[in-house]
């Protein structure tokens, strides 16, 4: 893939979000007011800001898990711009299948589905052959030090750290033009942390644009080429 | 928005509801429901008992005539036909070919007096299959898919456990390759362990066969696992609709917030 620097792949403008908690005395929690942000092809951006400022919320808005109150979240998808904030569910799902990857520390375990299948699923959903998808899954599980004896088991009974690494393997199985990372390196040991940093670096080298939350300054410095600071003043 | 991006998702709905409602006498059980369901989509309908979910499902599946609005279904040649304008024979033909209906109680969807194999074969025969060997082979294949031992093929469903009966009902429904499956609380009344097995099975089948489905459930975990989209109903109306993870993680309406916040954590 040829990468054009300064070619935007994600354009957020006028993004406004307020949580309204109807059951708690109609409490209103403003998160963003007319926020703007642009992500270019092939760059890695660290999303910074104090705890509670809305870093995870920002990623969830971009992924379509949170509903924007106003503004536009334009994603370059299959050669055209699509506004996630106003797209139909089936369009958002197509964007998630092909364009937007999202990796957190938390695995959503599906009962009875083996680890290998969980990791291979995003590739199979894209129409990749089961063989190729499983080969990629095996490679990632190896790199993330998940013992082969566990691959045929559901991760339901795995330790928290193992589940996190399975989720990272799943998140990096398919390549995406845009990747949203929510603290993927948090609470990993040094070896696995470096593996995740390498995976991110490989994705960027292959042309992915990355925006992520990284708790550790050292990780940020290794991964990101610039920072996007969320401050309470800017946010609300 | 570019035409290119729009082209990549299916453009024609398989089912369309416009202002659908049903009144039992003076009581409006559901009203003003409109949505489009596209091929491959699984729509979850959630809400408390009495919110109109099942009445709506019956209207959508032709089991109950809506007293308001209309339901359209895209038949195999792509033409959108209104259920209300179809004759009874045509609707029956759809019900045994393109549609499947999985009842909450397997006894409502199975024939309890004939064997498991006959329950599966019956739908094939109703569609004109005559070769006994092929029908039995299809029955065996579907028993395996729903994880029922082949040795039980000649047993009556009443000798099966509740979970097995539910899996048999699913096999009976899916054997004819329907394009749209209606499910009414498919895991209701089953043990939690059996539920997980059934959900995994349903999820796998829906994904592999590329089915569209409408699933009524009051269980948000079931909705999260099976559905790509959700509609929340209260008092007969749809009060919120959207992507499943969006409705569950960022519910907008007061009742949706109550529903999501009422789930017990384990």
Interface residues (C-beta under 8 A of the other chain):
Chain A: X19 X20 X21 X22 X23 X60 X64 X65 X66 X67 X77 X78 X79 X80 X81 X82 X83 X89 X90 X91 X92 X93 X94 X110 X111 X112 X113 X125
Chain B: X1 X2 X3 X4 X5 X6 X8 X9 X10 X38 X41 X196 X197 X199 X200 X203 X207 X225 X228 X229 X242 X243 X245 X246 X249 X250 X252 X253 X254 X257 X258 X261
